[in-house]
């Protein structure tokens, strides 16, 4: 039973390290291009860590807007803005 507990604890640590590494890869400043029926627009998105979660802010000539949520799952980054 002790071996099982050690294995589970090791797996949890590895998973936590993997998630932390994936989140760090998303941090920084990103150039974005939005293509819509109204035209093509350039902006910048800044992603930073705030405690244990990611926070993103979009910045353009029209101003700044915070994203509602940012999630990283492996190689996938999901951004939500409403």
C-alpha angles and dihedrals in degrees: 000000000000091000090053092051091050091049092050092047091050091049091051091050092049092048091049091050091049093051091047091051092050091050092050090053089060094052120105141048120317129193110224133193118198118199115196139149087269092058142269118310132187123214142154128240122201118201120193137165118251108186106306097340136072122243125196132192125190116214128193141146087279093059139262131313129183118226115238092229144351123202132178121202112173106299093347122096117191119198122187124196124163 
